[in-house]
Amino acid sequence: MSGLVALLPMKAHSARVSGKNFRSFAGKPLFRWILDALLEVEAVRQIVINTDAREILASHGLTDSDRVLIRDRKPNICGDFVSMNLVLKDDIENVRADAYLMTHTTNPLLSAVTIRTAIEQYQAGLLAEKFDSLFSVNRFQTRFYRADGSPVNHDPQNLIRTQDLEPWFEENSNLYLFSRTSFERTQARIGGKPLLFTTPSCESADIDDQDGWDLAERLARTIPGIDPR
């Protein structure tokens, strides 16, 4: 058992954006964006794709290689309502590693630089025995309200500058780092003492619907070297 293994689950069916994992996104299939970023990260020994879409991947030129392992998803963990933790558990039980990095095809703007930074912070946190896992977040310092109009994190009668408000953090599903031990303790990708890692806002897209796709694709087309059409 050695090194860092990236887990990149990928299913054929998508509920809100049909076939999104394989649909062309700013010039190449959506899954290739995060896959190419992971392949740039030297610390990632292997990328495991747990999928029910091996043939679709092959049609896009992706097959098993020295750094990519395609695992056929078991029937009992297929479907739109299966917990992702069950898919991860299957991979962890079958692919040994010192640590696991989990991300999604729906995070196309996450860069290799940001992934490397997250790995460095995760490793430093482990060494200092401060954290057992890491997950990515969006940081907010703004005024929040409940649906009934009541304030959540501020007093409307005593306004202070938004930069002085307590920061709030949103799990953005871009990136998770954990060990087999931390996963076994919680049965989840987030351990008992996680480090919250803030990703750059321009990289933090998590495509969930067509509006999210359109916005992320507009951002992708601003990246140098990408056809802006």
MIDOSE-1310 file (N, C-alpha, C; in nm, 2 decimals, decimal comma, always signed):
residues 229
msgl	+0,09/-0,12/+0,00/+0,00/+0,00/+0,00/+0,09/+0,12/+0,00; +0,07/+0,21/-0,10/+0,16/+0,33/-0,10/+0,09/+0,44/-0,19; +0,13/+0,56/-0,16/+0,09/+0,67/-0,25/-0,05/+0,72/-0,23; -0,09/+0,81/-0,32/-0,22/+0,87/-0,32/-0,30/+0,82/-0,44
vall	-0,42/+0,78/-0,41/-0,51/+0,73/-0,52/-0,63/+0,83/-0,53; -0,66/+0,87/-0,65/-0,77/+0,96/-0,68/-0,89/+0,88/-0,71; -1,01/+0,90/-0,65/-1,13/+0,84/-0,68/-1,22/+0,93/-0,76; -1,25/+0,89/-0,88/-1,33/+0,97/-0,97/-1,46/+0,90/-1,02
pmka	-1,56/+0,89/-0,94/-1,68/+0,81/-0,98/-1,75/+0,87/-1,10; -1,80/+0,79/-1,18/-1,86/+0,84/-1,31/-1,97/+0,75/-1,35; -2,10/+0,80/-1,36/-2,21/+0,71/-1,41/-2,26/+0,76/-1,54; -2,33/+0,67/-1,61/-2,38/+0,70/-1,74/-2,49/+0,80/-1,74
hsar	-2,58/+0,78/-1,64/-2,71/+0,86/-1,64/-2,69/+0,98/-1,55; -2,75/+1,09/-1,60/-2,75/+1,21/-1,52/-2,89/+1,26/-1,52; -2,94/+1,29/-1,40/-3,08/+1,33/-1,38/-3,12/+1,46/-1,44; -3,04/+1,56/-1,42/-3,08/+1,70/-1,45/-3,02/+1,75/-1,59
vsgk	-2,90/+1,70/-1,62/-2,83/+1,74/-1,75/-2,80/+1,61/-1,81; -2,88/+1,57/-1,91/-2,86/+1,44/-1,98/-2,72/+1,41/-2,03; -2,66/+1,30/-1,99/-2,53/+1,26/-2,03/-2,42/+1,36/-2,01; -2,43/+1,44/-1,90/-2,34/+1,55/-1,88/-2,19/+1,51/-1,87
nfrs	-2,17/+1,39/-1,81/-2,03/+1,35/-1,79/-1,95/+1,33/-1,92; -2,02/+1,31/-2,03/-1,96/+1,28/-2,16/-1,99/+1,39/-2,26; -2,07/+1,48/-2,23/-2,11/+1,59/-2,32/-1,99/+1,68/-2,34; -1,98/+1,74/-2,46/-1,87/+1,84/-2,49/-1,89/+1,96/-2,40
fagk	-1,78/+2,00/-2,34/-1,78/+2,11/-2,25/-1,66/+2,20/-2,29; -1,69/+2,32/-2,35/-1,58/+2,41/-2,40/-1,47/+2,33/-2,48; -1,52/+2,24/-2,56/-1,43/+2,18/-2,66/-1,38/+2,04/-2,63; -1,41/+1,98/-2,51/-1,38/+1,84/-2,48/-1,48/+1,78/-2,38
plfr	-1,49/+1,65/-2,38/-1,59/+1,59/-2,29/-1,57/+1,64/-2,14; -1,68/+1,66/-2,07/-1,67/+1,71/-1,94/-1,57/+1,63/-1,85; -1,58/+1,50/-1,86/-1,50/+1,42/-1,77/-1,35/+1,44/-1,79; -1,31/+1,49/-1,91/-1,17/+1,50/-1,94/-1,10/+1,62/-1,86
wild	-1,19/+1,72/-1,83/-1,13/+1,84/-1,76/-1,07/+1,80/-1,63; -1,14/+1,74/-1,54/-1,09/+1,70/-1,41/-0,99/+1,59/-1,42; -1,01/+1,49/-1,51/-0,92/+1,39/-1,53/-0,78/+1,44/-1,58; -0,78/+1,53/-1,67/-0,65/+1,59/-1,71/-0,58/+1,67/-1,60
alle	-0,66/+1,73/-1,52/-0,60/+1,81/-1,40/-0,54/+1,71/-1,31; -0,60/+1,60/-1,28/-0,55/+1,49/-1,19/-0,42/+1,43/-1,25; -0,42/+1,41/-1,38/-0,30/+1,35/-1,44/-0,18/+1,44/-1,43; -0,20/+1,57/-1,41/-0,09/+1,67/-1,40/-0,03/+1,66/-1,26
veav	-0,10/+1,61/-1,16/-0,06/+1,61/-1,02/+0,03/+1,48/-1,00; +0,16/+1,51/-0,98/+0,26/+1,40/-0,97/+0,23/+1,31/-0,85; +0,17/+1,37/-0,74/+0,15/+1,29/-0,62/+0,04/+1,19/-0,64; -0,04/+1,20/-0,74/-0,15/+1,11/-0,77/-0,10/+0,98/-0,84
rqiv	-0,09/+0,87/-0,77/-0,03/+0,75/-0,82/-0,12/+0,69/-0,92; -0,25/+0,69/-0,89/-0,35/+0,62/-0,98/-0,48/+0,69/-0,97; -0,56/+0,69/-1,08/-0,69/+0,74/-1,08/-0,79/+0,63/-1,10; -0,88/+0,61/-1,01/-0,98/+0,50/-1,01/-1,11/+0,56/-1,06
intd	-1,17/+0,51/-1,17/-1,30/+0,55/-1,22/-1,40/+0,44/-1,19; -1,48/+0,45/-1,10/-1,59/+0,35/-1,07/-1,71/+0,39/-1,15; -1,75/+0,30/-1,24/-1,85/+0,35/-1,35/-1,93/+0,23/-1,40; -2,05/+0,27/-1,45/-2,13/+0,18/-1,53/-2,13/+0,22/-1,68
arei	-2,02/+0,29/-1,72/-2,02/+0,35/-1,85/-1,88/+0,32/-1,92; -1,83/+0,20/-1,90/-1,70/+0,16/-1,96/-1,70/+0,18/-2,11; -1,81/+0,13/-2,17/-1,81/+0,14/-2,32/-1,82/+0,29/-2,37; -1,89/+0,37/-2,29/-1,90/+0,51/-2,33/-1,76/+0,58/-2,32
lash	-1,69/+0,55/-2,21/-1,55/+0,60/-2,19/-1,46/+0,55/-2,31; -1,47/+0,42/-2,34/-1,39/+0,37/-2,45/-1,42/+0,44/-2,58; -1,55/+0,48/-2,61/-1,58/+0,55/-2,73/-1,52/+0,69/-2,73; -1,48/+0,74/-2,61/-1,41/+0,87/-2,60/-1,26/+0,85/-2,59
gltd	-1,21/+0,73/-2,61/-1,07/+0,70/-2,61/-1,01/+0,67/-2,47; -1,09/+0,65/-2,37/-1,03/+0,62/-2,24/-1,05/+0,48/-2,20; -0,94/+0,41/-2,18/-0,93/+0,27/-2,13/-0,83/+0,26/-2,02; -0,82/+0,15/-1,96/-0,72/+0,13/-1,85/-0,58/+0,16/-1,90
sdrv	-0,50/+0,22/-1,81/-0,36/+0,25/-1,85/-0,28/+0,24/-1,72; -0,16/+0,28/-1,73/-0,07/+0,27/-1,61/-0,12/+0,35/-1,49; -0,19/+0,46/-1,52/-0,23/+0,55/-1,41/-0,39/+0,56/-1,40; -0,46/+0,50/-1,49/-0,61/+0,50/-1,49/-0,66/+0,36/-1,48
lird	-0,74/+0,33/-1,37/-0,80/+0,20/-1,35/-0,95/+0,22/-1,36; -1,02/+0,16/-1,46/-1,16/+0,17/-1,47/-1,22/+0,04/-1,40; -1,31/+0,07/-1,30/-1,37/-0,04/-1,23/-1,52/-0,04/-1,26; -1,57/-0,15/-1,30/-1,71/-0,17/-1,33/-1,80/-0,16/-1,20
rkpn	-1,89/-0,07/-1,20/-1,97/-0,05/-1,08/-2,06/-0,17/-1,05; -2,07/-0,22/-0,93/-2,15/-0,33/-0,90/-2,30/-0,29/-0,91; -2,38/-0,38/-0,96/-2,53/-0,35/-0,97/-2,59/-0,29/-0,85; -2,55/-0,34/-0,73/-2,62/-0,30/-0,61/-2,59/-0,16/-0,56
icgd	-2,49/-0,10/-0,63/-2,45/+0,04/-0,59/-2,47/+0,13/-0,72; -2,55/+0,09/-0,81/-2,59/+0,17/-0,93/-2,72/+0,25/-0,90; -2,74/+0,36/-0,97/-2,86/+0,43/-0,95/-2,84/+0,57/-0,90; -2,95/+0,65/-0,91/-2,94/+0,80/-0,87/-2,95/+0,82/-0,72
fvsm	-3,00/+0,72/-0,65/-3,03/+0,74/-0,51/-2,94/+0,66/-0,42; -2,83/+0,61/-0,47/-2,73/+0,54/-0,39/-2,63/+0,64/-0,33; -2,60/+0,62/-0,20/-2,51/+0,71/-0,14/-2,37/+0,70/-0,20; -2,31/+0,81/-0,22/-2,17/+0,81/-0,28/-2,08/+0,74/-0,18
nlvl	-2,10/+0,75/-0,05/-2,01/+0,68/+0,04/-2,01/+0,53/+0,02; -2,11/+0,47/-0,03/-2,11/+0,33/-0,06/-2,02/+0,30/-0,18; -2,02/+0,39/-0,28/-1,94/+0,37/-0,40/-1,79/+0,39/-0,35; -1,76/+0,48/-0,27/-1,63/+0,50/-0,22/-1,58/+0,39/-0,14
kddi	-1,67/+0,33/-0,06/-1,63/+0,22/+0,02/-1,59/+0,10/-0,06; -1,66/+0,08/-0,17/-1,63/-0,03/-0,26/-1,49/-0,01/-0,32; -1,45/+0,11/-0,36/-1,32/+0,14/-0,41/-1,21/+0,12/-0,31; -1,24/+0,17/-0,19/-1,14/+0,17/-0,08/-1,11/+0,02/-0,04
envr	-1,21/-0,06/-0,04/-1,19/-0,20/-0,01/-1,12/-0,28/-0,11; -1,11/-0,23/-0,23/-1,05/-0,30/-0,34/-0,92/-0,24/-0,40; -0,90/-0,11/-0,36/-0,77/-0,04/-0,41/-0,70/+0,02/-0,29; -0,59/-0,04/-0,25/-0,52/+0,00/-0,13/-0,44/+0,13/-0,16
aday	-0,43/+0,22/-0,06/-0,35/+0,34/-0,07/-0,33/+0,40/+0,06; -0,23/+0,49/+0,07/-0,20/+0,56/+0,20/-0,31/+0,66/+0,22; -0,36/+0,72/+0,11/-0,46/+0,83/+0,12/-0,54/+0,83/-0,01; -0,66/+0,89/+0,00/-0,75/+0,89/-0,12/-0,79/+1,04/-0,14
lmth	-0,80/+1,07/-0,26/-0,85/+1,21/-0,31/-0,97/+1,18/-0,39; -1,08/+1,24/-0,35/-1,21/+1,21/-0,42/-1,26/+1,35/-0,48; -1,30/+1,34/-0,61/-1,35/+1,46/-0,68/-1,46/+1,41/-0,78; -1,51/+1,50/-0,86/-1,62/+1,47/-0,95/-1,59/+1,52/-1,09
ttnp	-1,66/+1,46/-1,19/-1,65/+1,51/-1,32/-1,71/+1,65/-1,33; -1,80/+1,68/-1,24/-1,88/+1,80/-1,24/-1,80/+1,92/-1,19; -1,67/+1,90/-1,16/-1,58/+2,01/-1,11/-1,48/+2,04/-1,22; -1,52/+2,08/-1,34/-1,42/+2,09/-1,45/-1,32/+2,20/-1,43
llsa	-1,34/+2,30/-1,35/-1,25/+2,42/-1,34/-1,14/+2,40/-1,23; -1,15/+2,30/-1,15/-1,05/+2,28/-1,05/-0,92/+2,25/-1,11; -0,82/+2,33/-1,07/-0,69/+2,32/-1,14/-0,59/+2,23/-1,07; -0,49/+2,18/-1,14/-0,38/+2,10/-1,08/-0,31/+2,17/-0,97
vtir	-0,30/+2,31/-0,98/-0,23/+2,39/-0,88/-0,31/+2,38/-0,75; -0,44/+2,40/-0,76/-0,52/+2,39/-0,64/-0,52/+2,25/-0,58; -0,53/+2,15/-0,66/-0,52/+2,01/-0,61/-0,39/+1,99/-0,53; -0,28/+2,03/-0,59/-0,15/+2,02/-0,52/-0,15/+2,09/-0,39
taie	-0,21/+2,21/-0,38/-0,21/+2,29/-0,26/-0,29/+2,21/-0,15; -0,40/+2,16/-0,19/-0,49/+2,08/-0,10/-0,41/+1,96/-0,04; -0,34/+1,89/-0,13/-0,27/+1,77/-0,08/-0,16/+1,82/+0,02; -0,09/+1,93/-0,01/+0,01/+1,97/+0,08/-0,04/+2,01/+0,22
qyqa	-0,16/+2,08/+0,22/-0,22/+2,12/+0,34/-0,27/+1,99/+0,42; -0,33/+1,90/+0,35/-0,37/+1,77/+0,41/-0,26/+1,70/+0,47; -0,15/+1,69/+0,40/-0,03/+1,61/+0,45/+0,03/+1,68/+0,58; +0,03/+1,82/+0,57/+0,08/+1,89/+0,68/-0,01/+1,88/+0,81
glla	-0,14/+1,88/+0,78/-0,23/+1,86/+0,89/-0,22/+1,72/+0,96; -0,20/+1,62/+0,88/-0,18/+1,49/+0,93/-0,05/+1,48/+1,01; +0,06/+1,54/+0,96/+0,18/+1,54/+1,03/+0,18/+1,61/+1,16; +0,10/+1,72/+1,17/+0,09/+1,79/+1,29/-0,02/+1,73/+1,38
ekfd	-0,09/+1,63/+1,34/-0,20/+1,56/+1,41/-0,31/+1,65/+1,44; -0,34/+1,75/+1,35/-0,45/+1,84/+1,37/-0,57/+1,80/+1,30; -0,56/+1,73/+1,19/-0,67/+1,69/+1,10/-0,66/+1,55/+1,06; -0,77/+1,49/+1,03/-0,77/+1,35/+0,97/-0,82/+1,35/+0,83
slfs	-0,87/+1,46/+0,78/-0,93/+1,46/+0,65/-0,93/+1,61/+0,60; -0,98/+1,63/+0,48/-0,99/+1,76/+0,42/-1,11/+1,76/+0,33; -1,19/+1,87/+0,33/-1,29/+1,89/+0,22/-1,29/+2,03/+0,18; -1,33/+2,05/+0,06/-1,33/+2,19/+0,00/-1,45/+2,26/+0,03
vnrf	-1,44/+2,40/+0,04/-1,55/+2,48/+0,08/-1,55/+2,61/+0,00; -1,66/+2,68/+0,00/-1,67/+2,82/-0,04/-1,69/+2,90/+0,09; -1,62/+3,01/+0,10/-1,62/+3,09/+0,22/-1,71/+3,22/+0,19; -1,80/+3,24/+0,28/-1,89/+3,36/+0,27/-1,88/+3,45/+0,39
qtrf	-1,88/+3,58/+0,37/-1,90/+3,68/+0,47/-2,00/+3,77/+0,42; -2,12/+3,74/+0,44/-2,24/+3,82/+0,39/-2,36/+3,79/+0,48; -2,46/+3,86/+0,46/-2,58/+3,85/+0,55/-2,68/+3,74/+0,50; -2,70/+3,65/+0,58/-2,79/+3,54/+0,54/-2,93/+3,55/+0,62
yrad	-3,03/+3,50/+0,55/-3,17/+3,51/+0,61/-3,23/+3,37/+0,59; -3,33/+3,34/+0,68/-3,41/+3,22/+0,66/-3,52/+3,25/+0,57; -3,60/+3,15/+0,53/-3,71/+3,17/+0,43/-3,82/+3,26/+0,48; -3,83/+3,27/+0,62/-3,93/+3,36/+0,67/-3,88/+3,51/+0,69
gspv	-3,76/+3,53/+0,64/-3,71/+3,67/+0,65/-3,63/+3,70/+0,78; -3,62/+3,60/+0,87/-3,54/+3,63/+0,99/-3,39/+3,61/+0,96; -3,31/+3,70/+1,03/-3,17/+3,69/+1,00/-3,11/+3,57/+1,07; -3,00/+3,52/+1,00/-2,93/+3,40/+1,05/-2,80/+3,44/+1,13
nhdp	-2,72/+3,53/+1,07/-2,59/+3,55/+1,12/-2,56/+3,70/+1,15; -2,66/+3,78/+1,17/-2,64/+3,92/+1,19/-2,76/+3,99/+1,25; -2,75/+4,11/+1,30/-2,86/+4,18/+1,36/-2,89/+4,30/+1,27; -3,00/+4,30/+1,20/-3,04/+4,41/+1,11/-3,05/+4,54/+1,17
qnli	-3,07/+4,55/+1,31/-3,07/+4,67/+1,38/-2,94/+4,72/+1,42; -2,83/+4,64/+1,40/-2,70/+4,68/+1,44/-2,60/+4,64/+1,33; -2,61/+4,70/+1,21/-2,53/+4,66/+1,10/-2,38/+4,68/+1,12; -2,31/+4,58/+1,09/-2,16/+4,59/+1,09/-2,11/+4,56/+0,95
rtqd	-1,99/+4,59/+0,92/-1,94/+4,57/+0,79/-1,94/+4,42/+0,76; -1,97/+4,38/+0,64/-1,98/+4,24/+0,60/-1,84/+4,17/+0,63; -1,73/+4,24/+0,61/-1,60/+4,18/+0,63/-1,57/+4,15/+0,77; -1,66/+4,21/+0,86/-1,64/+4,18/+1,01/-1,74/+4,07/+1,06
lepw	-1,82/+4,02/+0,97/-1,91/+3,91/+1,01/-1,84/+3,78/+1,03; -1,89/+3,69/+1,11/-1,83/+3,56/+1,12/-1,84/+3,49/+0,98; -1,73/+3,43/+0,93/-1,74/+3,36/+0,80/-1,82/+3,24/+0,82; -1,89/+3,21/+0,71/-1,96/+3,08/+0,70/-1,91/+3,00/+0,58
feen	-1,92/+2,87/+0,59/-1,85/+2,79/+0,49/-1,95/+2,69/+0,43; -1,95/+2,68/+0,29/-2,04/+2,59/+0,22/-1,95/+2,47/+0,16; -1,99/+2,35/+0,19/-1,92/+2,24/+0,12/-1,95/+2,25/-0,03; -1,85/+2,25/-0,11/-1,88/+2,27/-0,25/-1,85/+2,14/-0,34
snly	-1,82/+2,03/-0,27/-1,81/+1,90/-0,34/-1,70/+1,90/-0,45; -1,61/+1,99/-0,44/-1,50/+1,98/-0,54/-1,39/+1,88/-0,50; -1,36/+1,86/-0,37/-1,24/+1,79/-0,34/-1,25/+1,74/-0,20; -1,21/+1,61/-0,18/-1,20/+1,55/-0,05/-1,07/+1,47/-0,04
lfsr	-1,01/+1,47/+0,08/-0,89/+1,39/+0,10/-0,91/+1,32/+0,24; -0,88/+1,19/+0,24/-0,90/+1,11/+0,36/-0,82/+0,99/+0,35; -0,80/+0,92/+0,46/-0,73/+0,79/+0,47/-0,83/+0,68/+0,49; -0,79/+0,56/+0,47/-0,87/+0,44/+0,50/-0,92/+0,44/+0,64
tsfe	-0,83/+0,48/+0,73/-0,87/+0,49/+0,88/-0,98/+0,59/+0,91; -0,96/+0,71/+0,85/-1,07/+0,81/+0,88/-1,20/+0,77/+0,82; -1,19/+0,70/+0,70/-1,32/+0,66/+0,63/-1,39/+0,55/+0,72; -1,31/+0,46/+0,77/-1,37/+0,35/+0,85/-1,43/+0,41/+0,98
rtqa	-1,37/+0,51/+1,03/-1,43/+0,57/+1,16/-1,57/+0,63/+1,14; -1,58/+0,70/+1,02/-1,71/+0,77/+1,00/-1,80/+0,71/+0,89; -1,74/+0,62/+0,81/-1,81/+0,56/+0,70/-1,85/+0,67/+0,60; -1,76/+0,77/+0,59/-1,78/+0,89/+0,51/-1,65/+0,95/+0,47
rigg	-1,66/+1,03/+0,36/-1,54/+1,09/+0,31/-1,49/+1,20/+0,40; -1,57/+1,26/+0,48/-1,53/+1,36/+0,58/-1,51/+1,29/+0,71; -1,39/+1,31/+0,77/-1,35/+1,24/+0,89/-1,40/+1,32/+1,01; -1,35/+1,28/+1,13/-1,39/+1,34/+1,26/-1,33/+1,47/+1,28
kpll	-1,21/+1,50/+1,22/-1,14/+1,63/+1,24/-1,10/+1,68/+1,11; -1,19/+1,73/+1,03/-1,16/+1,78/+0,89/-1,10/+1,92/+0,89; -1,02/+1,94/+0,79/-0,96/+2,07/+0,75/-1,05/+2,12/+0,64; -1,10/+2,25/+0,66/-1,18/+2,31/+0,56/-1,09/+2,39/+0,47
fttp	-1,09/+2,35/+0,34/-1,00/+2,40/+0,24/-1,08/+2,49/+0,14; -1,05/+2,62/+0,14/-1,13/+2,71/+0,05/-1,07/+2,71/-0,09; -1,15/+2,67/-0,18/-1,10/+2,67/-0,32/-1,13/+2,81/-0,38; -1,04/+2,85/-0,48/-1,07/+2,98/-0,55/-1,21/+2,98/-0,61
sces	-1,27/+3,10/-0,60/-1,41/+3,10/-0,65/-1,43/+3,08/-0,79; -1,32/+3,11/-0,87/-1,33/+3,09/-1,02/-1,31/+2,94/-1,05; -1,28/+2,86/-0,96/-1,26/+2,72/-0,98/-1,36/+2,63/-0,92; -1,45/+2,69/-0,84/-1,54/+2,62/-0,75/-1,67/+2,57/-0,81
adid	-1,69/+2,58/-0,94/-1,81/+2,53/-1,00/-1,84/+2,39/-0,97; -1,96/+2,35/-0,94/-2,01/+2,21/-0,93/-2,13/+2,20/-1,01; -2,12/+2,15/-1,13/-2,23/+2,15/-1,23/-2,34/+2,06/-1,18; -2,46/+2,11/-1,16/-2,57/+2,03/-1,11/-2,70/+2,04/-1,20
dqdg	-2,70/+2,15/-1,28/-2,81/+2,17/-1,37/-2,77/+2,25/-1,49; -2,86/+2,28/-1,58/-2,82/+2,35/-1,71/-2,76/+2,49/-1,68; -2,82/+2,56/-1,59/-2,77/+2,70/-1,56/-2,63/+2,69/-1,51; -2,60/+2,59/-1,42/-2,47/+2,57/-1,37/-2,37/+2,53/-1,48
wdla	-2,42/+2,45/-1,57/-2,33/+2,42/-1,69/-2,30/+2,54/-1,77; -2,40/+2,62/-1,80/-2,38/+2,74/-1,89/-2,28/+2,84/-1,82; -2,29/+2,86/-1,69/-2,20/+2,95/-1,62/-2,06/+2,90/-1,62; -2,05/+2,77/-1,59/-1,91/+2,71/-1,58/-1,85/+2,71/-1,72
erla	-1,92/+2,69/-1,82/-1,86/+2,69/-1,95/-1,82/+2,82/-2,00; -1,89/+2,93/-1,96/-1,85/+3,06/-1,98/-1,72/+3,09/-1,91; -1,70/+3,05/-1,79/-1,58/+3,06/-1,72/-1,47/+2,99/-1,78; -1,49/+2,86/-1,83/-1,39/+2,78/-1,89/-1,34/+2,85/-2,02
rtip	-1,42/+2,92/-2,09/-1,38/+2,98/-2,21/-1,29/+3,10/-2,19; -1,27/+3,14/-2,07/-1,18/+3,25/-2,04/-1,04/+3,20/-2,01; -1,02/+3,07/-1,99/-0,89/+3,01/-1,96/-0,80/+3,02/-2,09; -0,68/+3,07/-2,07/-0,59/+3,09/-2,19/-0,57/+2,95/-2,26
gidp	-0,58/+2,96/-2,39/-0,56/+2,84/-2,47/-0,69/+2,77/-2,51; -0,80/+2,81/-2,44/-0,93/+2,75/-2,47/-1,00/+2,83/-2,58; -1,06/+2,76/-2,68/-1,13/+2,83/-2,79/-1,25/+2,90/-2,72; -1,26/+3,04/-2,74/-1,36/+3,12/-2,68/-1,50/+3,10/-2,74
r	-1,51/+3,03/-2,85/-1,64/+3,02/-2,92/-1,74/+2,95/-2,84
